[in-house]
């Protein structure tokens, strides 16, 4: 058990390492590579929890390490991607950094909120990061589409950062997709989400757009669906 108990923390460390490499790549002008690092971090983030459950290797340190890694991979990295994707020289180019602070606040709140076990209150930081990261990756791909033209305006990305900052720190109920004991995974809202996600992928392929558009649409659908459910 001595070695086994360190496996989840090792996987979590790979999450942190992926995020750190992604930040460097973003600063050096490689947004697509940075987003791939974010995707790798998300895979490690999923696997560390799964490994902890399968091995029974839970620890307070692991919980804190997981949040520290997520701050880098899903807070700092998407903020840096937004800043480096903006075509602006004014002070507002630094507004996206608010998302890093909001993500850290959301993760600290999550660690101390016993209501968030299988579902969430506020947009999870990985979902927020995927929306931002995929959007920046799509901008870098340079497709001549409405979303691309809109994203190049000087105000669009700062607004995205502020909206996502509000959503991650909000109390909007968000359903989770974790496989947990006693947790009903497949219900109507999750089935609707999966169906719409498939449609998003098909639309992306039909348009011949960059694969990052599918990621952007899928996670945007997830957030919008939850907001609609919370309102009605």
Residue pairs with C-beta under 8 A, 6 or more apart in sequence:
4 55
4 57
5 55
5 57
5 59
6 57
7 51
7 55
7 57
8 48
8 49
8 51
8 52
8 55
8 57
8 62
9 48
9 59
9 61
9 62
9 65
11 44
11 47
11 48
11 51
12 44
12 45
12 48
12 62
12 65
12 66
12 69
13 65
13 69
14 40
14 44
15 41
15 44
15 45
15 48
15 66
15 69
15 70
15 73
16 41
16 65
16 68
16 69
16 72
16 73
18 37
18 38
18 40
18 41
18 44
18 73
19 37
19 38
19 41
19 69
19 72
19 73
19 74
19 76
19 77
20 72
21 37
22 33
22 34
22 35
22 37
22 38
22 41
22 73
22 77
23 34
23 72
23 76
23 77
23 80
25 31
25 33
25 34
25 37
26 34
26 77
26 80
26 81
26 84
27 80
27 84
29 84
31 81
31 84
31 85
31 136
31 137
31 139
31 140
32 137
32 140
32 141
32 212
34 77
34 80
34 81
34 133
34 136
35 81
35 133
35 134
35 136
35 137
35 212
37 73
37 77
38 73
38 74
38 77
38 78
38 129
38 130
38 133
39 133
41 69
41 73
41 74
41 77
42 73
42 74
42 126
42 129
42 130
45 66
45 69
45 70
45 73
45 74
45 126
48 62
48 66
49 66
49 178
51 57
52 58
52 62
63 111
64 111
67 107
67 108
67 110
67 111
70 103
70 107
70 125
70 126
71 100
71 103
71 104
71 107
73 129
74 103
74 125
74 126
74 128
74 129
75 99
75 100
75 101
75 102
75 103
75 104
75 107
75 125
75 129
76 100
77 129
77 133
78 99
78 100
78 103
78 128
78 129
78 132
78 133
78 136
79 96
79 97
79 98
79 99
79 100
79 103
79 132
79 161
81 132
81 133
81 136
82 96
82 99
82 132
82 136
82 157
82 158
82 160
82 161
83 93
83 94
83 96
83 97
84 136
85 136
85 139
85 140
85 151
85 157
86 93
86 96
86 154
86 157
86 158
87 152
87 154
88 154
90 154
92 154
92 155
92 158
93 158
95 158
95 161
95 162
96 157
96 158
96 160
96 161
97 161
98 161
98 162
98 165
99 128
99 132
99 161
99 164
99 165
99 168
101 165
102 164
102 165
102 166
102 168
102 169
103 125
103 128
103 129
103 168
105 168
105 169
106 122
106 123
106 125
106 168
106 169
107 125
109 122
109 169
110 116
110 120
113 121
115 121
117 180
118 176
118 178
118 180
118 183
119 173
119 174
119 175
119 176
120 173
120 174
120 175
120 176
121 170
121 171
121 172
121 173
121 174
122 167
122 168
122 169
122 170
122 171
122 172
122 174
123 164
123 167
123 168
123 170
123 172
123 174
123 223
123 226
124 168
124 174
124 176
125 168
127 174
127 219
127 222
127 223
128 164
128 167
128 168
130 215
130 219
131 160
131 164
131 216
131 219
131 220
131 223
132 160
132 161
132 164
133 215
134 212
134 213
134 215
134 216
134 219
135 147
135 151
135 157
135 160
135 212
135 216
137 210
137 212
137 215
138 147
138 148
138 151
138 209
138 210
138 212
138 213
138 216
139 148
139 151
139 152
141 210
141 212
142 148
143 209
143 210
143 213
145 207
145 209
145 213
147 213
147 216
150 156
151 157
167 223
172 226
172 227
172 230
173 226
173 229
173 230
174 222
174 223
174 226
175 189
175 190
175 193
175 226
175 229
176 183
177 185
177 190
179 185
189 225
189 229
192 225
193 221
193 222
193 225
196 221
196 225
197 218
197 221
197 222
200 214
200 217
200 218
200 221
201 214
201 218
203 214
203 217
204 211
204 213
204 214
204 217
205 214
207 213
